[in-house]
Amino acid sequence: MYAIIACGVFQKEIEGLQSELGFPFEAHYLASGLHVDFDDMREALTGELENCQKKGCEGIIVIYGQCHPKMEDILKPYHAALIDCQSCVDAFITRKAMEEKAREGLFFYLSPGWLDAWKDIFARLNWDQAEARLQMGSFRGAVYIDTLSDAHQREEELLEFFDFTNLPFEVMPVDLSHFKSLIIKAQESLEG
């Protein structure tokens, strides 16, 4: 049995892919927003890696971007593979799709997990509404990466994010094929 250790922002998508991944796994989700404090992130990730190793997992797939500057060093002592992405955004959409969107300007991306967690993440950053608007002032808008096809049900939450940040939002429909391929590639790298 494999273990997946993932940022909580990925939980719903991982659960949605469980029957499609083709290998058995036990998922462990860490709090969203740990990337705000590198010490907290290292401690939480190392603790979960230790737990998975003690359970005798066949291998550990870590579903994070490059959210910690020492991510490779943290994973090195364990039979673990990090998915191949820089951030949670390009875990869901390809670098090419991001570059195409960037031609229109700079955008802040929200996945369903991010939409659930932004208030907690901003609180960890000590961002009130004024600070959030200041910090996000260079963004042209927000893009909701609709991995769960639920944007129509989350309009009120998207409007709340808009009210807080002053970033108009648009919806980008996304299927999970790219995300799935990253997980499978990481799992396959552990077999060798």
Secondary structure as GFF3:
##gff-version 3
##sequence-region A 1 192
A	DSSP	beta_strand	2	7	.	.	.	ID=ss1
A	DSSP	three_ten_helix	8	10	.	.	.	ID=ss2
A	DSSP	alpha_helix	11	17	.	.	.	ID=ss3
A	DSSP	three_ten_helix	18	20	.	.	.	ID=ss4
A	DSSP	beta_strand	25	30	.	.	.	ID=ss5
A	DSSP	three_ten_helix	34	36	.	.	.	ID=ss6
A	DSSP	alpha_helix	38	54	.	.	.	ID=ss7
A	DSSP	beta_strand	60	63	.	.	.	ID=ss8
A	DSSP	alpha_helix	71	75	.	.	.	ID=ss9
A	DSSP	beta_strand	80	82	.	.	.	ID=ss10
A	DSSP	alpha_helix	88	92	.	.	.	ID=ss11
A	DSSP	alpha_helix	95	102	.	.	.	ID=ss12
A	DSSP	beta_strand	107	110	.	.	.	ID=ss13
A	DSSP	alpha_helix	112	124	.	.	.	ID=ss14
A	DSSP	alpha_helix	129	135	.	.	.	ID=ss15
A	DSSP	beta_strand	141	146	.	.	.	ID=ss16
A	DSSP	three_ten_helix	151	153	.	.	.	ID=ss17
A	DSSP	alpha_helix	155	165	.	.	.	ID=ss18
A	DSSP	beta_strand	169	173	.	.	.	ID=ss19
A	DSSP	alpha_helix	177	191	.	.	.	ID=ss20
###
